[in-house]
Amino acid sequence: MKLYFSPTSPFVRKVMVAAHERGVAGDIECVSELDDLHAKNPLAKVPTLVTDGGQVLFDSLVIVSWLGARGSGPNLIPEEPPLRDEVLCRHALADGIMEAAVASVMETRRPTEKQWQGFLDHQRGKIERGIAALAGVDLQPVVDIATISAGAALGYVTFRLPAIDWRSDHPELALWYDNFAQRPSMTATVPRSP
Ligand SMILES: N[C@@H](CCC(=O)N[C@@H](CS)C(=O)NCC(=O)O)C(=O)O
């Protein structure tokens, strides 16, 4: 299978951590040439997965759900409510942090005179409130789509937005993250600038 990817995208990292946890990362060919991505995914976003059977899957939640039925390892998305709903809602929270963080980074890449401070402040509020909400959740040492996404989101904020000092504000969350970040699936997917 082929994964259209970027080495720094937190959404891609979510998918790759899930693939490592399910033991199928070695079956994935990562494609960083994105010129024809729009022909596969009209939204032209990474991650986009093309399965060996030619099926095209996006976005990251859909791909993780698909991976969860392959290989072996932890159950990434619980089947039964209410746990399923709780885990998916925590996933949405972590995803929202990623979205706001990516939007902030994109904004700061515009020419300085075109950047909108009000937009950056708005996104920062989402990131800070989102991290505070994550800190209020008992994430536990389980591996599922919520904890994987929390790890990817906190890793991305640490990597791209170091001015947001979430570790000082939420030391227990920092402890959880430091422990989770030692998993082989996380160390194998640390974001690096290309
Ligand atoms: N909801 C999507 C978000 C994916 C996303 O925003 N990917 C970014 C990279 S981090 C992207 O491809 N941006 C290119 C674009 O929006 O044109 C998912 O979960 O997969």
The ligand as an ORCA input file, in Angstrom:
! r2SCAN-3c Opt
* xyz 0 1
  N      -8.649     16.061      8.413
  C      -7.487     15.680      7.662
  C      -6.437     16.788      7.783
  C      -5.217     16.530      6.904
  C      -4.427     17.810      6.666
  O      -4.864     18.919      6.975
  N      -3.227     17.629      6.109
  C      -2.414     18.773      5.766
  C      -0.953     18.519      6.166
  S      -0.737     18.549      7.911
  C      -2.436     18.964      4.272
  O      -2.361     18.015      3.524
  N      -2.534     20.220      3.823
  C      -2.486     20.547      2.426
  C      -3.674     21.332      2.005
  O      -4.573     21.578      2.841
  O      -3.718     21.690      0.844
  C      -6.956     14.342      8.187
  O      -7.259     14.011      9.339
  O      -6.297     13.603      7.443
*
